[in-house]
């Protein structure tokens, strides 16, 4: 029996190359609400521990997840049911879960929000389960919402006779509108005399453009001049109208101001684990010459059996015959022309015929030689 092992450089698996080709067109205007957020207007994370019941024998095994049985006993005691001492129920239809959600800014009591339910123990599936009443707490330990409802699990699976088939994930699901807000979070963002806009990225040019657009397009609000002042490369201080009743309309007009941002910094993002390569539209390439080759090592192992002679009192011996072959493909030198458009850069790199992992090495070499005019970021 021959066993063959093949080692390819740099990786033996097939990787995916993602080159996002964007046409080099002038930057389109974007609204301020797409470029920045208001400081203090944010979501708050909520978390809770709960139980899911109604599972079809796919719940936690109490011997390996004893906290599930403890939770059920505690819940039953609150409902007036006391189990005999020393009795541990087998709860194959129940599972301990963690419930998480995001409390939106300005959420009010009675508002419904979606929740995510994730298995905490060793439940095989949460499909068909029902989440029991679960308090959701914030970082301060206070209860801000209550969750309950039927789970929606996007996966499916079946097992019998030692065989198992599963589609997607079965240990997590969602309850649409499953939580009701019980307490609002005070938000004083509009109570002062000014707000602070935080850009989504650090850019001195962009922060100046946004401040100038606000001062130009909103010269007067409630009879007072609007003053937008850039504090640093990310934060802009904007004066609010004196009349509190006019501040909501002021913010609505402010968010819809259009700004034409400058071209972004040329950047190439490389994911070395998946072999993905993403470039933005400002990447440029200087004239260069690239030689690309490939190296493969093939190891073949064949078992060899040695039988002793008749009446020799010997034993059968098993050995292996190994054959190692090294193959190196020649790499012709190819000239890459200067390219200022992303489409031309992609075309030049495709002409090399390199795999995803080889392309990562080529991009690193082009960056080191100064031919690639972009920031190379490896994640």
C-alpha positions, -999 to 999 in steps of 0.1 A, spaced: 0 0 0 15 33 -10 9 65 9 16 98 -8 22 131 10 25 164 -10 39 195 6 34 227 -14 49 261 -7 37 282 9 5 262 19 -10 230 5 -46 242 8 -65 262 -17 -69 298 -6 -94 324 -17 -82 356 -32 -106 385 -29 -96 416 -50 -122 442 -46 -120 463 -78 -134 497 -74 -135 522 -103 -114 552 -97 -141 578 -97 -142 611 -78 -152 607 -42 -190 609 -38 -206 631 -12 -215 614 21 -237 626 49 -223 634 83 -244 607 98 -224 582 77 -190 598 87 -195 605 124 -215 597 155 -226 618 184 -206 613 215 -228 597 242 -255 584 218 -246 548 220 -259 513 226 -255 494 259 -248 457 262 -271 436 283 -266 400 295 -286 374 314 -286 338 324 -317 317 316 -332 283 308 -345 269 276 -371 242 278 -391 221 254 -361 205 237 -365 171 220 -339 152 241 -311 175 230 -306 194 262 -278 194 288 -265 163 305 -268 170 342 -238 149 351 -216 172 330 -235 204 335 -248 203 371 -257 240 371 -286 233 348 -302 210 374 -295 236 401 -312 263 380 -343 241 374 -345 233 411 -343 270 420 -370 279 395 -393 251 407 -388 262 443 -399 298 434 -431 282 418 -438 263 451 -425 229 441 -399 213 464 -379 182 452 -370 155 477 -335 159 491 -309 141 471 -329 139 440 -312 152 408 -336 153 379 -324 142 344 -332 173 323 -326 162 287 -352 186 275 -337 217 292 -305 237 286 -287 265 304 -281 295 281 -267 330 281 -289 357 267 -274 388 252 -287 419 234 -280 456 227 -301 483 244 -305 510 218 -300 547 226 -331 564 239 -349 531 243 -381 535 264 -400 511 287 -422 488 267 -401 488 236 -393 453 222 -358 443 211 -343 411 197 -321 388 218 -295 362 211 -296 329 230 -264 308 233 -259 274 249 -238 274 281 -236 237 287 -233 207 265 -267 208 248 -267 193 213 -293 216 199 -316 245 209 -339 240 180 -376 241 190 -369 254 225 -386 281 245 -367 307 266 -381 312 300 -384 346 317 -349 359 319 -338 393 334 -312 411 314 -287 433 333 -263 461 324 -228 467 335 -241 483 367 -260 452 377 -294 468 372 -322 450 352 -330 469 320 -351 443 301 -369 410 305 -366 383 278 -389 353 270 -401 336 238 -396 308 213 -362 304 197 -355 306 160 -325 284 151 -311 286 116 -296 251 116 -309 216 114 -295 182 122 -302 145 128 -283 116 143 -290 78 144 -269 47 146 -237 66 151 -242 88 120 -248 125 123 -258 151 98 -258 188 107 -265 220 87 -253 253 102 -251 260 139 -275 245 164 -262 258 197 -273 294 193 -305 312 181 -325 344 183 -358 354 197 -372 383 175 -387 409 197 -381 386 227 -371 412 252 -392 441 266 -374 472 279 -382 478 316 -359 508 323 -345 536 301 -310 548 302 -308 586 307 -289 603 279 -277 639 285 -261 643 251 -285 672 241 -287 688 275 -255 709 273 -247 739 252 -227 718 226 -223 683 213 -192 664 201 -191 646 168 -167 617 166 -155 606 131 -154 569 123 -117 573 113 -88 596 123 -82 621 95 -72 657 98 -84 666 63 -118 651 68 -123 666 102 -116 701 88 -140 695 58 -168 684 82 -163 715 104 -162 738 74 -194 722 59 -213 727 92 -203 763 95 -211 770 58 -244 752 55 -259 760 89 -249 796 94 -277 803 119 -297 782 142 -324 797 163 -309 831 156 -274 823 168 -244 815 146 -234 778 146 -198 773 156 -182 740 146 -146 736 159 -123 707 152 -107 697 185 -83 670 170 -82 646 141 -114 629 152 -136 651 174 -156 682 164 -174 704 189 -207 718 176 -227 745 194 -263 737 200 -293 761 197 -303 779 229 -339 768 225 -341 731 237 -371 725 215 -351 733 184 -323 709 191 -339 677 176 -346 695 143 -311 710 144 -296 675 148 -317 662 120 -304 689 96 -269 685 109 -268 647 101 -279 653 65 -252 677 56 -232 663 27 -194 663 27 -171 652 -1 -143 634 17 -107 633 3 -93 601 -12 -86 575 15 -51 564 22 -39 537 -1 -41 504 18 -39 467 11 -54 444 37 -40 408 38 -55 380 58 -27 355 60 -50 328 76 -75 327 47 -54 341 19 -78 370 13 -64 402 -2 -84 434 -3 -73 467 -19 -90 501 -19 -93 523 -50 -62 545 -44 -36 517 -46 -10 525 -72 19 504 -86 53 517 -99 72 499 -127 88 467 -114 100 432 -125 88 401 -107 100 365 -110 76 340 -96 82 302 -92 68 273 -73 83 245 -52 67 212 -44 80 182 -24 63 148 -29 70 120 -4 59 85 -13 60 57 13 55 20 2 54 -8 28 78 -37 21 72 -71 37 101 -95 42 92 -132 47 117 -156 64 128 -188 47 111 -221 54 120 -236 88 144 -207 95 128 -198 128 126 -162 115 98 -137 118 81 -115 93 95 -80 91 77 -50 77 97 -20 64 89 10 44 105 23 11 104 60 9 108 80 -23 112 118 -21 108 140 -52 115 177 -53 101 197 -82 107 234 -88 89 252 -115 108 279 -134 97 314 -129 101 338 -158 107 375 -151 76 395 -158 76 433 -160 48 451 -143 39 485 -158 31 515 -137 -6 516 -128 -25 544 -111 -59 527 -113 -69 497 -92 -83 478 -122 -48 480 -138 -31 468 -106 -55 438 -104 -48 430 -141 -11 432 -136 -12 409 -105 -34 384 -123 -9 382 -151 16 367 -127 -6 336 -123 2 334 -86 -19 316 -60 -33 335 -31 -5 327 -7 21 335 -33 4 368 -40 8 377 -4 45 372 -6 47 391 -39 28 421 -23 52 421 6 82 421 -17 67 449 -39 61 470 -7 96 464 5 110 475 -29 89 506 -30 69 496 -61 36 492 -42 23 526 -32 1 516 -4 1 507 33 3 469 37 -17 457 67 -16 420 77 -45 407 99 
